[in-house]
């Protein structure tokens, strides 16, 4: 609006007051002024943009300055801590130097005493190590012997089982005829009732009993590592005899001896393997006073035991 007014005013003046030449001059000046104004506006605008950029840079510099101040404060604190730590290190170093000086200043007698104590401690330690090694060796040896003993016992148990089966096979025809076979306490017990071997009050073995004992002798001959204990047992009815057999003691001994002689007819059975014993009436199976109980108690027991030489050797070494 101002530009139009000025231009109209100049035009009016030009047409009324001045010549055409002056008009043209004024018009040119006006246009020049217009360009100058436009240029100044553009410069003003550019300056505003530069001002905004400068303000932004100033704000960033202020922010960076704050961060630098914070870092400087942190660095200052760390420096104080480092200085404090350095002072402590210096103090410790001084104390160590004092201790070292004290040690260096110590008497030779004190050093010698300490060396003696050290030597004694080393000697004691060596003795303890030697004792420990010796104990470990002994423990290893005992452990080895224990394994050997376990193996020997297992072999013995297996031998007893096999022996029981062989005896059962050999005396198979005499089952339910006054014969019982048991495995107990690592031994095989062969129990023969009186009716299978003897007549009442007698000690001569009947033919059927001789056959059973001959079969058993075959097994014993094939197993030379078996020891044999033969026990004669009677009931508690007193026997009043004459001659060599006067009572139950004598009868039990005579019966055990008779069984032994039949077993020894087999030349493969060594006499030194057999032990004969009379037990009389003092080891009854049944304590009752009935005829049935007395019949059970009148028996001959043949106890078969595997030799335990290997087990005894291991035990002796322990």
NUGUVEX-167451 format. One line per field, with one value per residue (C-alpha): residue in three letters; residue number from 1; x, y, z. Coordinates in Angstrom, 1 decimal, padded with zeros to 4 digits, m for minus. Example, Ala and Ser with C-alpha at 12.3 -4.5 7.8 and 13.67 -1.06 7.14 Angstrom:
BEGIN
nutor <- ALA/SER
kevo <- 1/2
east <- 012.3/013.7
north <- m004.5/m001.1
up <- 007.8/007.1
//
This chain:
BEGIN
nutor <- UNK/UNK/UNK/UNK/UNK/UNK/UNK/UNK/UNK/UNK/UNK/UNK/UNK/UNK/UNK/UNK/UNK/UNK/UNK/UNK/UNK/UNK/UNK/UNK/UNK/UNK/UNK/UNK/UNK/UNK/UNK/UNK/UNK/UNK/UNK/UNK/UNK/UNK/UNK/UNK/UNK/UNK/UNK/UNK/UNK/UNK/UNK/UNK/UNK/UNK/UNK/UNK/UNK/UNK/UNK/UNK/UNK/UNK/UNK/UNK/UNK/UNK/UNK/UNK/UNK/UNK/UNK/UNK/UNK/UNK/UNK/UNK/UNK/UNK/UNK/UNK/UNK/UNK/UNK/UNK/UNK/UNK/UNK/UNK/UNK/UNK/UNK/UNK/UNK/UNK/UNK/UNK/UNK/UNK/UNK/UNK/UNK/UNK/UNK/UNK/UNK/UNK/UNK/UNK/UNK/UNK/UNK/UNK/UNK/UNK/UNK/UNK/UNK/UNK/UNK/UNK/UNK/UNK/UNK/UNK/UNK/UNK/UNK/UNK/UNK/UNK/UNK/UNK/UNK/UNK/UNK/UNK/UNK/UNK/UNK/UNK/UNK/UNK/UNK/UNK/UNK/UNK/UNK/UNK/UNK/UNK/UNK/UNK/UNK/UNK/UNK/UNK/UNK/UNK/UNK/UNK/UNK/UNK/UNK/UNK/UNK/UNK/UNK/UNK/UNK/UNK/UNK/UNK/UNK/UNK/UNK/UNK/UNK/UNK/UNK/UNK/UNK/UNK/UNK/UNK/UNK/UNK/UNK/UNK/UNK/UNK/UNK/UNK/UNK/UNK/UNK/UNK/UNK/UNK/UNK/UNK/UNK/UNK/UNK/UNK/UNK/UNK/UNK/UNK/UNK/UNK/UNK/UNK/UNK/UNK/UNK/UNK/UNK/UNK/UNK/UNK/UNK/UNK/UNK/UNK/UNK/UNK/UNK/UNK/UNK/UNK/UNK/UNK/UNK/UNK/UNK/UNK/UNK/UNK/UNK/UNK/UNK/UNK/UNK/UNK/UNK/UNK/UNK/UNK/UNK/UNK/UNK/UNK/UNK/UNK/UNK/UNK/UNK/UNK/UNK/UNK/UNK/UNK/UNK/UNK/UNK/UNK/UNK/UNK/UNK/UNK/UNK/UNK/UNK/UNK/UNK/UNK/UNK/UNK/UNK/UNK/UNK/UNK/UNK/UNK/UNK/UNK/UNK/UNK/UNK/UNK/UNK/UNK/UNK/UNK/UNK/UNK/UNK/UNK/UNK/UNK/UNK/UNK/UNK/UNK/UNK/UNK/UNK/UNK/UNK/UNK/UNK/UNK/UNK/UNK/UNK/UNK/UNK/UNK/UNK/UNK/UNK/UNK
kevo <- 1/2/3/4/5/6/7/8/9/10/11/12/13/14/15/16/17/18/19/20/21/22/23/24/25/26/27/28/29/30/31/32/33/34/35/36/37/38/39/40/41/42/43/44/45/46/47/48/49/50/51/52/53/54/55/56/57/58/59/60/61/62/63/64/65/66/67/68/69/70/71/72/73/74/75/76/77/78/79/80/81/82/83/84/85/86/87/88/89/90/91/92/93/94/95/96/97/98/99/100/101/102/103/104/105/106/107/108/109/110/111/112/113/114/115/116/117/118/119/120/121/122/123/124/125/126/127/128/129/130/131/132/133/134/135/136/137/138/139/140/141/142/143/144/145/146/147/148/149/150/151/152/153/154/155/156/157/158/159/160/161/162/163/164/165/166/167/168/169/170/171/172/173/174/175/176/177/178/179/180/181/182/183/184/185/186/187/188/189/190/191/192/193/194/195/196/197/198/199/200/201/202/203/204/205/206/207/208/209/210/211/212/213/214/215/216/217/218/219/220/221/222/223/224/225/226/227/228/229/230/231/232/233/234/235/236/237/238/239/240/241/242/243/244/245/246/247/248/249/250/251/252/253/254/255/256/257/258/259/260/261/262/263/264/265/266/267/268/269/270/271/272/273/274/275/276/277/278/279/280/281/282/283/284/285/286/287/288/289/290/291/292/293/294/295/296/297/298/299/300/301/302/303/304/305/306/307/308/309/310/311/312/313/314/315/316/317/318
east <- 000.0/002.8/004.6/001.6/001.0/004.6/004.6/001.3/002.6/005.8/003.8/001.5/004.4/006.1/003.2/002.5/005.7/008.8/010.0/010.1/013.8/013.6/010.8/012.8/015.7/013.4/011.8/015.2/016.2/013.0/013.6/017.1/015.7/013.3/016.2/018.2/015.2/014.7/018.4/018.3/015.3/017.1/020.2/018.0/016.4/019.8/021.0/018.0/018.9/022.5/021.3/019.2/022.2/024.5/022.0/021.7/025.5/025.7/023.2/025.1/028.4/026.7/025.5/028.9/030.5/028.2/029.2/032.8/032.4/030.8/033.6/036.1/034.5/034.5/038.1/038.9/037.2/039.1/042.3/041.6/040.9/044.1/046.1/044.6/045.5/049.0/049.4/048.3/050.6/053.4/052.5/052.4/055.7/057.2/055.9/057.3/060.6/060.6/059.8/062.5/065.0/063.9/064.4/067.8/068.7/067.7/070.3/071.9/070.8/067.1/067.6/069.3/066.5/063.9/065.9/066.1/062.3/061.8/064.1/062.3/059.0/060.2/061.5/058.2/056.4/058.5/058.0/054.2/054.3/056.3/053.8/051.0/052.6/053.2/049.6/048.4/050.5/049.3/045.7/046.1/047.6/044.8/042.3/043.9/043.9/040.2/039.4/041.3/039.4/036.0/037.0/038.1/034.8/032.8/034.7/034.1/030.4/030.2/032.1/029.6/026.7/028.3/029.1/025.5/024.2/026.7/025.7/022.0/022.7/024.7/022.0/019.0/017.6/017.5/015.3/012.3/014.1/015.6/018.0/018.1/020.7/021.1/023.5/024.2/027.0/029.1/028.9/026.8/025.0/024.0/021.8/021.0/018.3/018.9/016.5/018.6/021.8/021.3/019.0/018.0/020.9/023.3/026.3/026.7/025.5/022.7/023.2/021.0/022.9/026.2/025.1/024.2/027.6/029.4/027.7/028.7/032.3/032.4/031.6/034.2/036.9/036.2/036.5/039.7/039.5/036.5/037.0/034.5/033.2/031.1/028.9/026.9/023.8/021.4/018.1/017.9/016.8/019.6/021.4/022.7/024.9/027.8/031.1/032.6/029.3/028.0/025.9/024.8/028.3/029.8/027.0/027.3/031.1/030.8/028.2/030.4/033.4/031.4/030.3/033.9/035.2/032.7/033.7/037.4/036.7/037.0/040.8/040.4/039.2/042.2/041.7/043.3/040.3/037.9/037.1/034.7/032.9/030.3/027.8/025.6/022.2/023.4/022.6/019.0/017.1/013.8/013.6/010.2/009.9/007.8/008.7/008.7/011.2/013.5/013.4/014.6/017.4/018.8/020.8/024.3/025.4/028.1/029.3/031.2/033.4/035.5/039.1/039.8/043.5/043.5/041.2/043.4/046.4/044.8/043.7/047.2/048.6/046.2
north <- 000.0/002.5/001.7/002.5/005.7/006.9/005.9/007.8/010.8/010.9/010.5/013.3/015.5/014.5/015.4/018.6/020.1/018.6/017.8/014.5/014.2/014.7/012.3/009.7/010.4/010.2/007.0/005.4/006.4/005.0/001.7/001.7/002.3/m000.5/m002.9/m001.6/m002.2/m005.7/m006.4/m005.1/m007.3/m010.3/m009.5/m009.0/m012.4/m014.0/m012.3/m013.7/m017.2/m016.7/m015.3/m018.5/m020.7/m018.7/m019.0/m022.7/m023.0/m020.9/m023.1/m026.2/m024.6/m023.9/m027.5/m028.8/m026.5/m028.0/m031.5/m030.6/m029.1/m032.3/m034.4/m032.1/m032.5/m036.3/m036.3/m034.1/m036.6/m039.5/m037.6/m037.1/m040.9/m041.7/m039.3/m040.9/m044.4/m043.3/m041.9/m045.3/m047.1/m044.9/m045.5/m049.3/m049.1/m047.2/m049.8/m052.7/m050.9/m050.5/m054.2/m055.2/m053.0/m054.6/m058.1/m057.1/m055.8/m059.0/m061.1/m064.1/m066.3/m065.5/m066.3/m069.6/m070.4/m069.8/m071.9/m074.8/m074.6/m074.7/m077.7/m079.5/m078.7/m080.1/m083.2/m083.8/m083.3/m085.9/m088.3/m087.8/m088.3/m091.5/m092.8/m091.9/m093.7/m096.8/m096.7/m096.4/m099.4/m101.5/m100.5/m101.5/m104.8/m105.4/m104.5/m107.0/m109.7/m108.9/m109.4/m112.7/m113.8/m112.9/m114.8/m117.8/m117.7/m117.5/m120.5/m122.4/m121.6/m122.7/m125.9/m126.6/m126.2/m128.5/m131.0/m131.0/m131.7/m134.5/m136.1/m135.8/m137.3/m140.2/m141.0/m140.3/m143.8/m143.4/m140.3/m140.8/m143.8/m142.2/m139.9/m136.1/m133.8/m130.1/m127.3/m125.3/m122.9/m123.7/m127.5/m130.4/m132.4/m136.0/m137.4/m141.2/m142.5/m145.6/m147.7/m147.1/m148.3/m150.4/m152.6/m151.4/m151.6/m152.9/m151.3/m153.5/m151.7/m153.3/m154.1/m151.2/m148.8/m150.2/m149.4/m145.8/m145.4/m146.9/m144.4/m141.6/m142.9/m142.6/m138.9/m138.4/m140.2/m137.9/m134.8/m135.1/m131.6/m132.5/m133.3/m135.8/m135.8/m138.8/m138.5/m141.2/m140.2/m142.2/m141.5/m140.9/m144.5/m145.9/m148.9/m151.5/m153.8/m156.1/m156.6/m153.7/m151.7/m150.8/m147.6/m145.0/m143.5/m146.8/m147.4/m144.0/m144.5/m148.0/m146.9/m143.9/m146.3/m148.8/m146.1/m144.9/m148.4/m148.8/m145.4/m146.4/m149.4/m147.0/m146.6/m143.1/m141.9/m141.1/m142.0/m138.8/m136.9/m138.7/m138.0/m140.3/m139.2/m140.6/m138.0/m140.3/m138.9/m135.3/m133.6/m134.5/m133.1/m133.3/m132.8/m134.5/m137.8/m139.5/m142.5/m140.3/m137.9/m140.7/m142.2/m138.9/m138.6/m142.1/m141.2/m140.9/m137.6/m137.3/m133.7/m132.7/m129.6/m128.2/m127.6/m124.0/m124.0/m121.1/m119.1/m119.8/m118.7/m115.4/m114.9/m115.6/m113.1/m110.5
up <- 000.0/000.8/m002.4/m004.5/m002.7/m003.0/m006.7/m007.3/m005.4/m007.5/m010.7/m009.7/m008.9/m012.1/m014.2/m012.5/m011.1/m012.7/m016.2/m017.8/m017.2/m013.5/m013.4/m015.0/m012.6/m009.6/m011.0/m011.4/m007.9/m006.6/m008.3/m007.0/m003.5/m004.0/m004.8/m001.9/000.4/m001.0/m000.5/003.0/003.8/002.4/004.5/007.5/006.9/006.5/009.7/011.6/010.4/011.4/014.8/015.3/014.4/016.7/019.5/019.0/019.1/022.2/023.9/022.8/024.1/027.4/027.6/026.7/029.2/031.9/030.9/031.0/034.4/035.6/034.2/035.7/039.1/038.7/037.6/040.6/042.9/041.3/041.6/045.3/045.7/043.8/045.9/049.1/047.8/047.0/050.5/051.9/049.6/050.8/054.4/053.8/052.0/054.9/057.3/055.2/055.0/058.8/059.2/056.7/058.6/061.8/060.4/059.0/062.4/064.1/065.8/064.1/067.0/066.3/062.7/063.6/066.0/063.3/060.9/063.4/063.9/060.2/059.8/062.7/061.1/057.7/059.5/061.3/058.0/056.3/059.1/058.9/055.2/055.6/058.2/055.9/053.0/055.2/056.5/052.9/051.8/054.7/054.0/050.3/051.4/053.8/051.2/048.8/051.4/052.2/048.5/048.5/051.6/050.0/046.9/049.0/051.0/047.9/046.5/049.7/049.6/046.0/046.9/049.7/047.3/044.8/047.5/048.7/045.2/044.7/048.0/047.1/043.7/045.2/047.9/045.7/046.2/050.0/050.2/052.5/054.0/057.1/055.2/055.4/053.8/054.8/054.1/057.3/058.5/055.4/056.0/054.6/057.2/056.2/058.9/058.8/061.1/063.2/061.1/058.0/059.5/062.7/064.6/068.0/070.4/067.7/066.0/062.9/059.8/057.8/054.1/053.0/055.2/053.8/050.3/051.2/052.9/049.9/047.6/050.0/050.0/046.2/046.5/049.3/047.2/044.3/046.6/048.6/050.0/052.2/055.9/057.5/061.1/062.0/065.1/066.8/068.7/070.9/072.7/076.5/077.3/079.5/078.0/080.4/078.5/079.2/077.5/075.5/075.2/078.6/078.0/075.4/075.3/074.2/071.7/070.1/069.7/068.3/065.7/064.6/064.3/062.3/059.8/059.6/058.7/055.9/054.4/054.6/052.5/049.6/049.2/047.8/051.2/053.4/057.1/058.3/056.8/059.1/062.7/064.7/067.8/070.2/071.4/073.5/074.3/075.0/071.6/070.9/068.0/069.8/073.6/074.0/075.9/073.2/071.0/067.9/069.5/070.6/067.1/065.7/068.2/067.4/064.4/062.9/061.5/058.9/058.7/055.6/055.7/052.8/053.9/054.8/054.3/051.9/054.2/057.2/055.3/054.4/058.0/059.4/057.0/058.4
//
